[in-house]
Amino acid sequence: MEIDAIALISEPEPHAPVTVIDTVEGYRAAVAALAAGSGPFAVDAERASGFRYSQRAYLIQIFRRGAGAFLLDPPAIGDFSELAAVLAGEEWILHAASQDLACLREVGLDPERIFDTELGARLAGLPRVGLGPVVEQLLGIHLAKEHSAADWSTRPLPHSWLVYAALDVELLPDLRDKIGEILDAAGKTEIAEQEFAATLNREAPVREEPWRRLSGIHSLRQARNLAVARALWTARDDYAREIDIAPGRLVPDASLVAAARVLPATKRELAAIKEFTGRASRSQLDRWFDAIQAGMTTTELPQVRPPGDSLPPPRIWSDRNPEADGRLKRARAALTEVSTALDIPMENLLTPDFLRRVAWAPPVPATADAIAEALATLGARPWQLDATAQAIADAFVEPLQAPEGPSEPDSSE
């Protein structure tokens, strides 16, 4: 459906002073106030990504109508069991819930039902789904987001940051209502509920070889270079965890990859590498050189190609598996039409990896029911199966349905 933007955009009203609750007494008073409020709970968390090693929450914000907003200091409070009891069974409103669920669960706050305003905005067909743009379009309020990448482990937190944090939850109930109305009018409420449940139940992926996520690792083509990169990544990760600093702030990925490419034989050679930079590149030179030596002498060399069941990149399918390449291209075109008709982004209509997998190795016969079963096994939701399975099946068999005989002459010849 087409959504009209609000014509007049206003700044938020001047905000009352905001304080961080960092005492047990203040925490218990907040819990009592929240219990006396009504309706769902708006919840947000602020971390220090890019500054600290851990992904813990350094601030948790909660708002409920009739109670107000409360900003809680997790390191100071510690035990959130009383709050968890009040929140139990109630709907939580979060924006981009997948970003915050892990750190909330780490302190014992685990929702049973959620409404994700970011995901809801995607399903509703809004052109931009960040909190600021969605608030501006649906509530007519300009919400500044200049503190989103701040170091929330800072103490004391500046008052401007606290106002920002409070507004993040104070506006969520009204935003939830607006998005809920759009979804209901478009017949997408059940779709949204399935997606919210999937977000809530999705397990965080466990990477067997996380060092392979180094930026630029693809440029290393020999097992020995990869072994050195692995040793450097491990040394950096161990040190970053020890001092609770984001690894990239110690030595950037590009520096580790540069050292793994050069394979310096001495500390002097390592220090001379122009690309080997970072705040700890020289102060911890012994650490990095010890890692390089460990990588140079290990007998446990990594595979050049990552292990696992990963598919080859689609760009080489035409050479490696032309039939699969054709199936994938036709299915993508078919799902693009479905995506447009439903006004749902392609990546939300069906996880791209799911489509690639059934295109590479389709069930036999590739009926709509068989494709639906294969997609369900991969994790597709019922609404996605209803929307896509038949279109994929038709795309897979399309060449078989082409009429036999000579093609029509080209009128341009």
Protein Blocks (a to p, Z undefined) as FASTA:
>chain_A
ZZdddfbdcdddddddddddfbfklmmmmmmmmmmmgcjdddddddfehkamblcdfbdc
dddehkbpcdddfklnopamlmmmmmgopacddehkllmmmmmmmnopacfbdcdfklmm
mmnopabfcfklmmmmmnopacdfklmmccfkbccddfklmmmmmmmmmmmmmmmmmmmm
mmmmnopmmmmmmmmmmmmmpccdddfblmlmpghklmpmbfklmmmmmmmmmmmmmmmm
mnopafklmpgfklmmmmmmnopabfklmmmpmklgcjklmmmmmmmmmmmmmmmmpcbd
cdfbdgdjddcdfklmmmmmmmlmmmmmmmmmmmmmmmmmnopafklmpcfklmmmmmmm
ccdddbfklmmmmmmmnopafklmmmmmmmmmmmmmmmmmpcgdjddddfkZZ
